[in-house]
Amino acid sequence: MQKHLPLIGLLSLVAFHAAAAEAQPPTCEQLRERIQSQAGVSSKVNIELLQRLSGRQDCRFSAAEIYRAAYGDRPMPKRESRSHRKHDHDDD
């Protein structure tokens, strides 16, 4: 039993350092790399990644980056032109 004590201590130390590394928030660059690494179209929104992005307002992620984080390679929907709204006003 005492032979295993150093091994258990070592494993505990490794687990502690791993937990401490996870506690540090990822850098903006690490998050951007993770966004770019998303391959394929995601069938479900990646909530975990979106939560990480929302916690880092200082990174100033673009709309395209956030969309890719959520949906992977799915093409962004095209924005409707707002120019047609100018002509639809009735100023009676």
PDB file with one MODEL, atoms N, CA, C and O in Angstrom:
MODEL        1
ATOM      1  N   MET A   1       0.821  -1.195   0.000  1.00  0.00           N
ATOM      2  CA  MET A   1       0.000   0.000   0.000  1.00  0.00           C
ATOM      3  C   MET A   1       0.863   1.257   0.000  1.00  0.00           C
ATOM      4  O   MET A   1       0.547   2.228  -0.687  1.00  0.00           O
ATOM      5  N   GLN A   2       1.959   1.240   0.773  1.00  0.00           N
ATOM      6  CA  GLN A   2       2.802   2.418   0.856  1.00  0.00           C
ATOM      7  C   GLN A   2       3.579   2.654  -0.435  1.00  0.00           C
ATOM      8  O   GLN A   2       4.048   3.767  -0.675  1.00  0.00           O
ATOM      9  N   LYS A   3       3.723   1.631  -1.266  1.00  0.00           N
ATOM     10  CA  LYS A   3       4.402   1.802  -2.553  1.00  0.00           C
ATOM     11  C   LYS A   3       3.600   2.731  -3.461  1.00  0.00           C
ATOM     12  O   LYS A   3       4.166   3.420  -4.310  1.00  0.00           O
ATOM     13  N   HIS A   4       2.299   2.746  -3.281  1.00  0.00           N
ATOM     14  CA  HIS A   4       1.419   3.524  -4.161  1.00  0.00           C
ATOM     15  C   HIS A   4       1.243   4.968  -3.709  1.00  0.00           C
ATOM     16  O   HIS A   4       0.724   5.789  -4.465  1.00  0.00           O
ATOM     17  N   LEU A   5       1.663   5.290  -2.497  1.00  0.00           N
ATOM     18  CA  LEU A   5       1.505   6.649  -1.994  1.00  0.00           C
ATOM     19  C   LEU A   5       2.203   7.688  -2.862  1.00  0.00           C
ATOM     20  O   LEU A   5       1.582   8.704  -3.176  1.00  0.00           O
ATOM     21  N   PRO A   6       3.475   7.495  -3.276  1.00  0.00           N
ATOM     22  CA  PRO A   6       4.107   8.502  -4.139  1.00  0.00           C
ATOM     23  C   PRO A   6       3.385   8.643  -5.478  1.00  0.00           C
ATOM     24  O   PRO A   6       3.279   9.749  -6.007  1.00  0.00           O
ATOM     25  N   LEU A   7       2.892   7.545  -6.026  1.00  0.00           N
ATOM     26  CA  LEU A   7       2.181   7.589  -7.298  1.00  0.00           C
ATOM     27  C   LEU A   7       0.877   8.370  -7.150  1.00  0.00           C
ATOM     28  O   LEU A   7       0.525   9.173  -8.013  1.00  0.00           O
ATOM     29  N   ILE A   8       0.167   8.129  -6.052  1.00  0.00           N
ATOM     30  CA  ILE A   8      -1.082   8.860  -5.805  1.00  0.00           C
ATOM     31  C   ILE A   8      -0.793  10.348  -5.625  1.00  0.00           C
ATOM     32  O   ILE A   8      -1.538  11.189  -6.126  1.00  0.00           O
ATOM     33  N   GLY A   9       0.271  10.672  -4.924  1.00  0.00           N
ATOM     34  CA  GLY A   9       0.656  12.074  -4.744  1.00  0.00           C
ATOM     35  C   GLY A   9       0.990  12.737  -6.071  1.00  0.00           C
ATOM     36  O   GLY A   9       0.602  13.880  -6.315  1.00  0.00           O
ATOM     37  N   LEU A  10       1.707  12.022  -6.928  1.00  0.00           N
ATOM     38  CA  LEU A  10       2.074  12.550  -8.239  1.00  0.00           C
ATOM     39  C   LEU A  10       0.832  12.778  -9.093  1.00  0.00           C
ATOM     40  O   LEU A  10       0.709  13.812  -9.748  1.00  0.00           O
ATOM     41  N   LEU A  11      -0.076  11.827  -9.087  1.00  0.00           N
ATOM     42  CA  LEU A  11      -1.309  11.972  -9.866  1.00  0.00           C
ATOM     43  C   LEU A  11      -2.151  13.142  -9.352  1.00  0.00           C
ATOM     44  O   LEU A  11      -2.762  13.866 -10.138  1.00  0.00           O
ATOM     45  N   SER A  12      -2.179  13.318  -8.042  1.00  0.00           N
ATOM     46  CA  SER A  12      -2.918  14.442  -7.465  1.00  0.00           C
ATOM     47  C   SER A  12      -2.316  15.765  -7.900  1.00  0.00           C
ATOM     48  O   SER A  12      -3.032  16.718  -8.207  1.00  0.00           O
ATOM     49  N   LEU A  13      -0.980  15.813  -7.923  1.00  0.00           N
ATOM     50  CA  LEU A  13      -0.297  17.031  -8.344  1.00  0.00           C
ATOM     51  C   LEU A  13      -0.573  17.349  -9.807  1.00  0.00           C
ATOM     52  O   LEU A  13      -0.800  18.507 -10.159  1.00  0.00           O
ATOM     53  N   VAL A  14      -0.555  16.329 -10.661  1.00  0.00           N
ATOM     54  CA  VAL A  14      -0.853  16.518 -12.087  1.00  0.00           C
ATOM     55  C   VAL A  14      -2.287  16.999 -12.264  1.00  0.00           C
ATOM     56  O   VAL A  14      -2.541  17.906 -13.058  1.00  0.00           O
ATOM     57  N   ALA A  15      -3.226  16.402 -11.534  1.00  0.00           N
ATOM     58  CA  ALA A  15      -4.632  16.804 -11.633  1.00  0.00           C
ATOM     59  C   ALA A  15      -4.814  18.240 -11.166  1.00  0.00           C
ATOM     60  O   ALA A  15      -5.595  18.990 -11.752  1.00  0.00           O
ATOM     61  N   PHE A  16      -4.097  18.628 -10.111  1.00  0.00           N
ATOM     62  CA  PHE A  16      -4.187  19.995  -9.601  1.00  0.00           C
ATOM     63  C   PHE A  16      -3.693  20.989 -10.640  1.00  0.00           C
ATOM     64  O   PHE A  16      -4.335  22.014 -10.866  1.00  0.00           O
ATOM     65  N   HIS A  17      -2.554  20.700 -11.279  1.00  0.00           N
ATOM     66  CA  HIS A  17      -2.016  21.609 -12.296  1.00  0.00           C
ATOM     67  C   HIS A  17      -2.924  21.669 -13.528  1.00  0.00           C
ATOM     68  O   HIS A  17      -3.067  22.728 -14.140  1.00  0.00           O
ATOM     69  N   ALA A  18      -3.526  20.562 -13.886  1.00  0.00           N
ATOM     70  CA  ALA A  18      -4.452  20.553 -15.023  1.00  0.00           C
ATOM     71  C   ALA A  18      -5.674  21.411 -14.716  1.00  0.00           C
ATOM     72  O   ALA A  18      -6.142  22.152 -15.580  1.00  0.00           O
ATOM     73  N   ALA A  19      -6.190  21.317 -13.500  1.00  0.00           N
ATOM     74  CA  ALA A  19      -7.349  22.126 -13.113  1.00  0.00           C
ATOM     75  C   ALA A  19      -6.985  23.600 -13.072  1.00  0.00           C
ATOM     76  O   ALA A  19      -7.793  24.447 -13.453  1.00  0.00           O
ATOM     77  N   ALA A  20      -5.783  23.917 -12.618  1.00  0.00           N
ATOM     78  CA  ALA A  20      -5.343  25.316 -12.578  1.00  0.00           C
ATOM     79  C   ALA A  20      -5.186  25.864 -13.990  1.00  0.00           C
ATOM     80  O   ALA A  20      -5.499  27.030 -14.234  1.00  0.00           O
ATOM     81  N   ALA A  21      -4.710  25.051 -14.916  1.00  0.00           N
ATOM     82  CA  ALA A  21      -4.555  25.503 -16.303  1.00  0.00           C
ATOM     83  C   ALA A  21      -5.911  25.779 -16.933  1.00  0.00           C
ATOM     84  O   ALA A  21      -6.051  26.722 -17.712  1.00  0.00           O
ATOM     85  N   GLU A  22      -6.915  24.965 -16.603  1.00  0.00           N
ATOM     86  CA  GLU A  22      -8.255  25.182 -17.145  1.00  0.00           C
ATOM     87  C   GLU A  22      -8.904  26.418 -16.538  1.00  0.00           C
ATOM     88  O   GLU A  22      -9.762  27.037 -17.168  1.00  0.00           O
ATOM     89  N   ALA A  23      -8.512  26.781 -15.337  1.00  0.00           N
ATOM     90  CA  ALA A  23      -9.101  27.931 -14.665  1.00  0.00           C
ATOM     91  C   ALA A  23      -8.698  29.241 -15.327  1.00  0.00           C
ATOM     92  O   ALA A  23      -9.418  30.235 -15.224  1.00  0.00           O
ATOM     93  N   GLN A  24      -7.560  29.252 -16.003  1.00  0.00           N
ATOM     94  CA  GLN A  24      -7.125  30.456 -16.694  1.00  0.00           C
ATOM     95  C   GLN A  24      -7.932  30.598 -17.976  1.00  0.00           C
ATOM     96  O   GLN A  24      -8.023  29.653 -18.760  1.00  0.00           O
ATOM     97  N   PRO A  25      -8.514  31.765 -18.195  1.00  0.00           N
ATOM     98  CA  PRO A  25      -9.312  31.933 -19.411  1.00  0.00           C
ATOM     99  C   PRO A  25      -8.417  31.899 -20.647  1.00  0.00           C
ATOM    100  O   PRO A  25      -7.276  32.360 -20.604  1.00  0.00           O
ATOM    101  N   PRO A  26      -8.930  31.358 -21.738  1.00  0.00           N
ATOM    102  CA  PRO A  26      -8.133  31.321 -22.963  1.00  0.00           C
ATOM    103  C   PRO A  26      -7.917  32.735 -23.498  1.00  0.00           C
ATOM    104  O   PRO A  26      -8.740  33.626 -23.287  1.00  0.00           O
ATOM    105  N   THR A  27      -6.814  32.921 -24.183  1.00  0.00           N
ATOM    106  CA  THR A  27      -6.518  34.222 -24.780  1.00  0.00           C
ATOM    107  C   THR A  27      -7.418  34.431 -25.993  1.00  0.00           C
ATOM    108  O   THR A  27      -8.050  33.496 -26.486  1.00  0.00           O
ATOM    109  N   CYS A  28      -7.462  35.662 -26.460  1.00  0.00           N
ATOM    110  CA  CYS A  28      -8.255  35.976 -27.654  1.00  0.00           C
ATOM    111  C   CYS A  28      -7.764  35.162 -28.844  1.00  0.00           C
ATOM    112  O   CYS A  28      -8.565  34.651 -29.627  1.00  0.00           O
ATOM    113  N   GLU A  29      -6.450  35.043 -28.976  1.00  0.00           N
ATOM    114  CA  GLU A  29      -5.872  34.285 -30.094  1.00  0.00           C
ATOM    115  C   GLU A  29      -6.244  32.805 -30.006  1.00  0.00           C
ATOM    116  O   GLU A  29      -6.544  32.181 -31.024  1.00  0.00           O
ATOM    117  N   GLN A  30      -6.228  32.242 -28.801  1.00  0.00           N
ATOM    118  CA  GLN A  30      -6.610  30.839 -28.635  1.00  0.00           C
ATOM    119  C   GLN A  30      -8.072  30.632 -29.010  1.00  0.00           C
ATOM    120  O   GLN A  30      -8.417  29.631 -29.637  1.00  0.00           O
ATOM    121  N   LEU A  31      -8.924  31.564 -28.631  1.00  0.00           N
ATOM    122  CA  LEU A  31     -10.336  31.456 -28.990  1.00  0.00           C
ATOM    123  C   LEU A  31     -10.523  31.569 -30.497  1.00  0.00           C
ATOM    124  O   LEU A  31     -11.323  30.836 -31.078  1.00  0.00           O
ATOM    125  N   ARG A  32      -9.799  32.474 -31.128  1.00  0.00           N
ATOM    126  CA  ARG A  32      -9.905  32.614 -32.589  1.00  0.00           C
ATOM    127  C   ARG A  32      -9.423  31.343 -33.295  1.00  0.00           C
ATOM    128  O   ARG A  32     -10.004  30.934 -34.300  1.00  0.00           O
ATOM    129  N   GLU A  33      -8.367  30.722 -32.774  1.00  0.00           N
ATOM    130  CA  GLU A  33      -7.890  29.460 -33.350  1.00  0.00           C
ATOM    131  C   GLU A  33      -8.948  28.372 -33.200  1.00  0.00           C
ATOM    132  O   GLU A  33      -9.151  27.560 -34.103  1.00  0.00           O
ATOM    133  N   ARG A  34      -9.610  28.364 -32.063  1.00  0.00           N
ATOM    134  CA  ARG A  34     -10.656  27.363 -31.845  1.00  0.00           C
ATOM    135  C   ARG A  34     -11.831  27.584 -32.795  1.00  0.00           C
ATOM    136  O   ARG A  34     -12.409  26.625 -33.307  1.00  0.00           O
ATOM    137  N   ILE A  35     -12.179  28.839 -33.028  1.00  0.00           N
ATOM    138  CA  ILE A  35     -13.257  29.153 -33.972  1.00  0.00           C
ATOM    139  C   ILE A  35     -12.883  28.650 -35.358  1.00  0.00           C
ATOM    140  O   ILE A  35     -13.694  28.005 -36.023  1.00  0.00           O
ATOM    141  N   GLN A  36     -11.660  28.938 -35.802  1.00  0.00           N
ATOM    142  CA  GLN A  36     -11.213  28.539 -37.131  1.00  0.00           C
ATOM    143  C   GLN A  36     -11.091  27.027 -37.269  1.00  0.00           C
ATOM    144  O   GLN A  36     -11.194  26.495 -38.374  1.00  0.00           O
ATOM    145  N   SER A  37     -10.874  26.336 -36.159  1.00  0.00           N
ATOM    146  CA  SER A  37     -10.698  24.886 -36.228  1.00  0.00           C
ATOM    147  C   SER A  37     -12.023  24.143 -36.376  1.00  0.00           C
ATOM    148  O   SER A  37     -12.028  22.936 -36.619  1.00  0.00           O
ATOM    149  N   GLN A  38     -13.137  24.843 -36.235  1.00  0.00           N
ATOM    150  CA  GLN A  38     -14.440  24.201 -36.387  1.00  0.00           C
ATOM    151  C   GLN A  38     -14.606  23.804 -37.856  1.00  0.00           C
ATOM    152  O   GLN A  38     -14.642  24.664 -38.736  1.00  0.00           O
ATOM    153  N   ALA A  39     -14.706  22.521 -38.110  1.00  0.00           N
ATOM    154  CA  ALA A  39     -14.853  22.028 -39.477  1.00  0.00           C
ATOM    155  C   ALA A  39     -16.252  21.470 -39.670  1.00  0.00           C
ATOM    156  O   ALA A  39     -16.805  20.825 -38.779  1.00  0.00           O
ATOM    157  N   GLY A  40     -16.811  21.720 -40.825  1.00  0.00           N
ATOM    158  CA  GLY A  40     -18.130  21.197 -41.133  1.00  0.00           C
ATOM    159  C   GLY A  40     -19.235  22.071 -40.562  1.00  0.00           C
ATOM    160  O   GLY A  40     -18.986  22.999 -39.792  1.00  0.00           O
ATOM    161  N   VAL A  41     -20.446  21.757 -40.952  1.00  0.00           N
ATOM    162  CA  VAL A  41     -21.621  22.484 -40.480  1.00  0.00           C
ATOM    163  C   VAL A  41     -22.109  21.814 -39.209  1.00  0.00           C
ATOM    164  O   VAL A  41     -22.330  20.604 -39.179  1.00  0.00           O
ATOM    165  N   SER A  42     -22.272  22.597 -38.176  1.00  0.00           N
ATOM    166  CA  SER A  42     -22.722  22.069 -36.897  1.00  0.00           C
ATOM    167  C   SER A  42     -24.238  21.964 -36.892  1.00  0.00           C
ATOM    168  O   SER A  42     -24.933  22.904 -37.280  1.00  0.00           O
ATOM    169  N   SER A  43     -24.749  20.820 -36.453  1.00  0.00           N
ATOM    170  CA  SER A  43     -26.206  20.643 -36.392  1.00  0.00           C
ATOM    171  C   SER A  43     -26.795  21.323 -35.168  1.00  0.00           C
ATOM    172  O   SER A  43     -27.979  21.660 -35.145  1.00  0.00           O
ATOM    173  N   LYS A  44     -25.955  21.526 -34.135  1.00  0.00           N
ATOM    174  CA  LYS A  44     -26.393  22.203 -32.918  1.00  0.00           C
ATOM    175  C   LYS A  44     -25.494  23.408 -32.676  1.00  0.00           C
ATOM    176  O   LYS A  44     -24.319  23.406 -33.045  1.00  0.00           O
ATOM    177  N   VAL A  45     -26.053  24.421 -32.061  1.00  0.00           N
ATOM    178  CA  VAL A  45     -25.281  25.617 -31.712  1.00  0.00           C
ATOM    179  C   VAL A  45     -24.268  25.233 -30.631  1.00  0.00           C
ATOM    180  O   VAL A  45     -24.603  24.530 -29.677  1.00  0.00           O
ATOM    181  N   ASN A  46     -23.029  25.701 -30.789  1.00  0.00           N
ATOM    182  CA  ASN A  46     -21.965  25.409 -29.829  1.00  0.00           C
ATOM    183  C   ASN A  46     -22.073  26.398 -28.660  1.00  0.00           C
ATOM    184  O   ASN A  46     -21.391  27.422 -28.632  1.00  0.00           O
ATOM    185  N   ILE A  47     -22.926  26.074 -27.718  1.00  0.00           N
ATOM    186  CA  ILE A  47     -23.208  26.950 -26.576  1.00  0.00           C
ATOM    187  C   ILE A  47     -21.955  27.188 -25.744  1.00  0.00           C
ATOM    188  O   ILE A  47     -21.698  28.312 -25.312  1.00  0.00           O
ATOM    189  N   GLU A  48     -21.179  26.139 -25.519  1.00  0.00           N
ATOM    190  CA  GLU A  48     -19.979  26.253 -24.676  1.00  0.00           C
ATOM    191  C   GLU A  48     -19.009  27.276 -25.245  1.00  0.00           C
ATOM    192  O   GLU A  48     -18.477  28.105 -24.507  1.00  0.00           O
ATOM    193  N   LEU A  49     -18.776  27.226 -26.548  1.00  0.00           N
ATOM    194  CA  LEU A  49     -17.855  28.175 -27.177  1.00  0.00           C
ATOM    195  C   LEU A  49     -18.442  29.583 -27.156  1.00  0.00           C
ATOM    196  O   LEU A  49     -17.716  30.547 -26.914  1.00  0.00           O
ATOM    197  N   LEU A  50     -19.734  29.717 -27.403  1.00  0.00           N
ATOM    198  CA  LEU A  50     -20.361  31.035 -27.361  1.00  0.00           C
ATOM    199  C   LEU A  50     -20.270  31.655 -25.968  1.00  0.00           C
ATOM    200  O   LEU A  50     -20.086  32.865 -25.840  1.00  0.00           O
ATOM    201  N   GLN A  51     -20.396  30.841 -24.935  1.00  0.00           N
ATOM    202  CA  GLN A  51     -20.262  31.349 -23.572  1.00  0.00           C
ATOM    203  C   GLN A  51     -18.843  31.857 -23.329  1.00  0.00           C
ATOM    204  O   GLN A  51     -18.652  32.884 -22.678  1.00  0.00           O
ATOM    205  N   ARG A  52     -17.857  31.142 -23.848  1.00  0.00           N
ATOM    206  CA  ARG A  52     -16.472  31.602 -23.701  1.00  0.00           C
ATOM    207  C   ARG A  52     -16.260  32.929 -24.436  1.00  0.00           C
ATOM    208  O   ARG A  52     -15.569  33.817 -23.937  1.00  0.00           O
ATOM    209  N   LEU A  53     -16.852  33.056 -25.609  1.00  0.00           N
ATOM    210  CA  LEU A  53     -16.696  34.296 -26.378  1.00  0.00           C
ATOM    211  C   LEU A  53     -17.382  35.458 -25.670  1.00  0.00           C
ATOM    212  O   LEU A  53     -16.854  36.569 -25.643  1.00  0.00           O
ATOM    213  N   SER A  54     -18.549  35.205 -25.102  1.00  0.00           N
ATOM    214  CA  SER A  54     -19.275  36.288 -24.443  1.00  0.00           C
ATOM    215  C   SER A  54     -18.554  36.774 -23.203  1.00  0.00           C
ATOM    216  O   SER A  54     -18.740  37.914 -22.778  1.00  0.00           O
ATOM    217  N   GLY A  55     -17.738  35.921 -22.623  1.00  0.00           N
ATOM    218  CA  GLY A  55     -16.970  36.316 -21.453  1.00  0.00           C
ATOM    219  C   GLY A  55     -15.740  37.140 -21.783  1.00  0.00           C
ATOM    220  O   GLY A  55     -15.065  37.631 -20.879  1.00  0.00           O
ATOM    221  N   ARG A  56     -15.439  37.297 -23.054  1.00  0.00           N
ATOM    222  CA  ARG A  56     -14.241  38.028 -23.475  1.00  0.00           C
ATOM    223  C   ARG A  56     -14.620  39.187 -24.386  1.00  0.00           C
ATOM    224  O   ARG A  56     -14.318  39.173 -25.580  1.00  0.00           O
ATOM    225  N   GLN A  57     -15.277  40.182 -23.821  1.00  0.00           N
ATOM    226  CA  GLN A  57     -15.682  41.361 -24.581  1.00  0.00           C
ATOM    227  C   GLN A  57     -14.473  42.123 -25.119  1.00  0.00           C
ATOM    228  O   GLN A  57     -14.571  42.808 -26.137  1.00  0.00           O
ATOM    229  N   ASP A  58     -13.341  42.005 -24.441  1.00  0.00           N
ATOM    230  CA  ASP A  58     -12.137  42.716 -24.860  1.00  0.00           C
ATOM    231  C   ASP A  58     -11.579  42.199 -26.182  1.00  0.00           C
ATOM    232  O   ASP A  58     -10.786  42.888 -26.823  1.00  0.00           O
ATOM    233  N   CYS A  59     -11.976  41.004 -26.601  1.00  0.00           N
ATOM    234  CA  CYS A  59     -11.470  40.429 -27.857  1.00  0.00           C
ATOM    235  C   CYS A  59     -12.148  41.041 -29.084  1.00  0.00           C
ATOM    236  O   CYS A  59     -11.611  40.976 -30.189  1.00  0.00           O
ATOM    237  N   ARG A  60     -13.314  41.628 -28.892  1.00  0.00           N
ATOM    238  CA  ARG A  60     -14.065  42.272 -29.978  1.00  0.00           C
ATOM    239  C   ARG A  60     -14.226  41.347 -31.192  1.00  0.00           C
ATOM    240  O   ARG A  60     -13.778  41.666 -32.294  1.00  0.00           O
ATOM    241  N   PHE A  61     -14.867  40.207 -30.971  1.00  0.00           N
ATOM    242  CA  PHE A  61     -15.094  39.242 -32.052  1.00  0.00           C
ATOM    243  C   PHE A  61     -16.066  39.825 -33.058  1.00  0.00           C
ATOM    244  O   PHE A  61     -17.013  40.518 -32.687  1.00  0.00           O
ATOM    245  N   SER A  62     -15.832  39.545 -34.329  1.00  0.00           N
ATOM    246  CA  SER A  62     -16.722  40.028 -35.384  1.00  0.00           C
ATOM    247  C   SER A  62     -17.975  39.157 -35.427  1.00  0.00           C
ATOM    248  O   SER A  62     -18.015  38.073 -34.846  1.00  0.00           O
ATOM    249  N   ALA A  63     -18.979  39.644 -36.116  1.00  0.00           N
ATOM    250  CA  ALA A  63     -20.216  38.877 -36.268  1.00  0.00           C
ATOM    251  C   ALA A  63     -19.937  37.564 -36.986  1.00  0.00           C
ATOM    252  O   ALA A  63     -20.528  36.537 -36.651  1.00  0.00           O
ATOM    253  N   ALA A  64     -19.043  37.587 -37.969  1.00  0.00           N
ATOM    254  CA  ALA A  64     -18.699  36.370 -38.707  1.00  0.00           C
ATOM    255  C   ALA A  64     -18.017  35.348 -37.793  1.00  0.00           C
ATOM    256  O   ALA A  64     -18.277  34.149 -37.899  1.00  0.00           O
ATOM    257  N   GLU A  65     -17.152  35.815 -36.902  1.00  0.00           N
ATOM    258  CA  GLU A  65     -16.483  34.900 -35.975  1.00  0.00           C
ATOM    259  C   GLU A  65     -17.493  34.267 -35.014  1.00  0.00           C
ATOM    260  O   GLU A  65     -17.423  33.070 -34.733  1.00  0.00           O
ATOM    261  N   ILE A  66     -18.411  35.058 -34.524  1.00  0.00           N
ATOM    262  CA  ILE A  66     -19.414  34.543 -33.595  1.00  0.00           C
ATOM    263  C   ILE A  66     -20.332  33.551 -34.303  1.00  0.00           C
ATOM    264  O   ILE A  66     -20.687  32.516 -33.739  1.00  0.00           O
ATOM    265  N   TYR A  67     -20.711  33.865 -35.530  1.00  0.00           N
ATOM    266  CA  TYR A  67     -21.569  32.960 -36.296  1.00  0.00           C
ATOM    267  C   TYR A  67     -20.852  31.639 -36.550  1.00  0.00           C
ATOM    268  O   TYR A  67     -21.451  30.571 -36.420  1.00  0.00           O
ATOM    269  N   ARG A  68     -19.577  31.708 -36.910  1.00  0.00           N
ATOM    270  CA  ARG A  68     -18.805  30.486 -37.150  1.00  0.00           C
ATOM    271  C   ARG A  68     -18.646  29.690 -35.857  1.00  0.00           C
ATOM    272  O   ARG A  68     -18.692  28.460 -35.881  1.00  0.00           O
ATOM    273  N   ALA A  69     -18.461  30.370 -34.740  1.00  0.00           N
ATOM    274  CA  ALA A  69     -18.355  29.685 -33.454  1.00  0.00           C
ATOM    275  C   ALA A  69     -19.646  28.918 -33.152  1.00  0.00           C
ATOM    276  O   ALA A  69     -19.610  27.825 -32.586  1.00  0.00           O
ATOM    277  N   ALA A  70     -20.759  29.491 -33.526  1.00  0.00           N
ATOM    278  CA  ALA A  70     -22.053  28.869 -33.240  1.00  0.00           C
ATOM    279  C   ALA A  70     -22.379  27.743 -34.219  1.00  0.00           C
ATOM    280  O   ALA A  70     -22.852  26.685 -33.805  1.00  0.00           O
ATOM    281  N   TYR A  71     -22.131  27.959 -35.510  1.00  0.00           N
ATOM    282  CA  TYR A  71     -22.632  27.051 -36.543  1.00  0.00           C
ATOM    283  C   TYR A  71     -21.564  26.368 -37.382  1.00  0.00           C
ATOM    284  O   TYR A  71     -21.905  25.603 -38.283  1.00  0.00           O
ATOM    285  N   GLY A  72     -20.301  26.612 -37.126  1.00  0.00           N
ATOM    286  CA  GLY A  72     -19.260  25.983 -37.935  1.00  0.00           C
ATOM    287  C   GLY A  72     -19.178  26.632 -39.308  1.00  0.00           C
ATOM    288  O   GLY A  72     -19.205  27.856 -39.431  1.00  0.00           O
ATOM    289  N   ASP A  73     -19.078  25.802 -40.335  1.00  0.00           N
ATOM    290  CA  ASP A  73     -18.879  26.291 -41.706  1.00  0.00           C
ATOM    291  C   ASP A  73     -20.163  26.708 -42.418  1.00  0.00           C
ATOM    292  O   ASP A  73     -20.122  27.026 -43.606  1.00  0.00           O
ATOM    293  N   ARG A  74     -21.285  26.714 -41.733  1.00  0.00           N
ATOM    294  CA  ARG A  74     -22.543  27.110 -42.373  1.00  0.00           C
ATOM    295  C   ARG A  74     -22.406  28.544 -42.871  1.00  0.00           C
ATOM    296  O   ARG A  74     -21.969  29.412 -42.116  1.00  0.00           O
ATOM    297  N   PRO A  75     -22.769  28.812 -44.126  1.00  0.00           N
ATOM    298  CA  PRO A  75     -22.665  30.183 -44.644  1.00  0.00           C
ATOM    299  C   PRO A  75     -23.568  31.141 -43.869  1.00  0.00           C
ATOM    300  O   PRO A  75     -24.686  30.800 -43.481  1.00  0.00           O
ATOM    301  N   MET A  76     -23.048  32.344 -43.659  1.00  0.00           N
ATOM    302  CA  MET A  76     -23.853  33.366 -42.982  1.00  0.00           C
ATOM    303  C   MET A  76     -25.010  33.772 -43.877  1.00  0.00           C
ATOM    304  O   MET A  76     -24.847  33.863 -45.093  1.00  0.00           O
ATOM    305  N   PRO A  77     -26.174  34.017 -43.295  1.00  0.00           N
ATOM    306  CA  PRO A  77     -27.291  34.497 -44.112  1.00  0.00           C
ATOM    307  C   PRO A  77     -26.984  35.886 -44.641  1.00  0.00           C
ATOM    308  O   PRO A  77     -26.323  36.690 -43.984  1.00  0.00           O
ATOM    309  N   LYS A  78     -27.471  36.148 -45.824  1.00  0.00           N
ATOM    310  CA  LYS A  78     -27.241  37.467 -46.424  1.00  0.00           C
ATOM    311  C   LYS A  78     -28.146  38.483 -45.754  1.00  0.00           C
ATOM    312  O   LYS A  78     -29.311  38.212 -45.462  1.00  0.00           O
ATOM    313  N   ARG A  79     -27.579  39.664 -45.518  1.00  0.00           N
ATOM    314  CA  ARG A  79     -28.373  40.750 -44.934  1.00  0.00           C
ATOM    315  C   ARG A  79     -29.221  41.370 -46.025  1.00  0.00           C
ATOM    316  O   ARG A  79     -28.776  41.563 -47.156  1.00  0.00           O
ATOM    317  N   GLU A  80     -30.438  41.674 -45.662  1.00  0.00           N
ATOM    318  CA  GLU A  80     -31.309  42.373 -46.602  1.00  0.00           C
ATOM    319  C   GLU A  80     -30.830  43.803 -46.723  1.00  0.00           C
ATOM    320  O   GLU A  80     -30.395  44.414 -45.747  1.00  0.00           O
ATOM    321  N   SER A  81     -30.912  44.318 -47.909  1.00  0.00           N
ATOM    322  CA  SER A  81     -30.546  45.707 -48.125  1.00  0.00           C
ATOM    323  C   SER A  81     -31.577  46.604 -47.447  1.00  0.00           C
ATOM    324  O   SER A  81     -32.781  46.365 -47.538  1.00  0.00           O
ATOM    325  N   ARG A  82     -31.101  47.609 -46.787  1.00  0.00           N
ATOM    326  CA  ARG A  82     -32.022  48.536 -46.118  1.00  0.00           C
ATOM    327  C   ARG A  82     -32.415  49.686 -47.035  1.00  0.00           C
ATOM    328  O   ARG A  82     -33.208  50.544 -46.646  1.00  0.00           O
ATOM    329  N   SER A  83     -31.878  49.714 -48.227  1.00  0.00           N
ATOM    330  CA  SER A  83     -32.175  50.824 -49.129  1.00  0.00           C
ATOM    331  C   SER A  83     -33.646  50.846 -49.532  1.00  0.00           C
ATOM    332  O   SER A  83     -34.188  51.918 -49.800  1.00  0.00           O
ATOM    333  N   HIS A  84     -34.299  49.696 -49.580  1.00  0.00           N
ATOM    334  CA  HIS A  84     -35.707  49.663 -49.962  1.00  0.00           C
ATOM    335  C   HIS A  84     -36.592  50.326 -48.904  1.00  0.00           C
ATOM    336  O   HIS A  84     -37.723  50.705 -49.204  1.00  0.00           O
ATOM    337  N   ARG A  85     -36.108  50.468 -47.699  1.00  0.00           N
ATOM    338  CA  ARG A  85     -36.893  51.087 -46.634  1.00  0.00           C
ATOM    339  C   ARG A  85     -37.019  52.601 -46.819  1.00  0.00           C
ATOM    340  O   ARG A  85     -37.986  53.202 -46.352  1.00  0.00           O
ATOM    341  N   LYS A  86     -36.059  53.212 -47.488  1.00  0.00           N
ATOM    342  CA  LYS A  86     -36.097  54.661 -47.675  1.00  0.00           C
ATOM    343  C   LYS A  86     -37.327  55.101 -48.461  1.00  0.00           C
ATOM    344  O   LYS A  86     -37.876  56.175 -48.219  1.00  0.00           O
ATOM    345  N   HIS A  87     -37.748  54.274 -49.392  1.00  0.00           N
ATOM    346  CA  HIS A  87     -38.818  54.665 -50.299  1.00  0.00           C
ATOM    347  C   HIS A  87     -40.199  54.254 -49.809  1.00  0.00           C
ATOM    348  O   HIS A  87     -41.200  54.559 -50.459  1.00  0.00           O
ATOM    349  N   ASP A  88     -40.268  53.570 -48.678  1.00  0.00           N
ATOM    350  CA  ASP A  88     -41.543  53.087 -48.188  1.00  0.00           C
ATOM    351  C   ASP A  88     -42.155  53.970 -47.113  1.00  0.00           C
ATOM    352  O   ASP A  88     -43.060  53.527 -46.406  1.00  0.00           O
ATOM    353  N   HIS A  89     -41.699  55.181 -46.973  1.00  0.00           N
ATOM    354  CA  HIS A  89     -42.233  56.070 -45.924  1.00  0.00           C
ATOM    355  C   HIS A  89     -43.389  56.889 -46.468  1.00  0.00           C
ATOM    356  O   HIS A  89     -43.302  57.461 -47.554  1.00  0.00           O
ATOM    357  N   ASP A  90     -44.450  56.940 -45.720  1.00  0.00           N
ATOM    358  CA  ASP A  90     -45.577  57.801 -46.048  1.00  0.00           C
ATOM    359  C   ASP A  90     -45.535  58.978 -45.097  1.00  0.00           C
ATOM    360  O   ASP A  90     -45.759  58.809 -43.898  1.00  0.00           O
ATOM    361  N   ASP A  91     -45.259  60.143 -45.595  1.00  0.00           N
ATOM    362  CA  ASP A  91     -45.173  61.333 -44.768  1.00  0.00           C
ATOM    363  C   ASP A  91     -46.406  62.210 -44.955  1.00  0.00           C
ATOM    364  O   ASP A  91     -46.286  63.385 -45.301  1.00  0.00           O
ATOM    365  N   ASP A  92     -47.571  61.653 -44.732  1.00  0.00           N
ATOM    366  CA  ASP A  92     -48.815  62.415 -44.925  1.00  0.00           C
ATOM    367  C   ASP A  92     -48.998  63.393 -43.801  1.00  0.00           C
ATOM    368  O   ASP A  92     -49.984  64.129 -43.778  1.00  0.00           O
TER     369      ASP A  92
ENDMDL
END
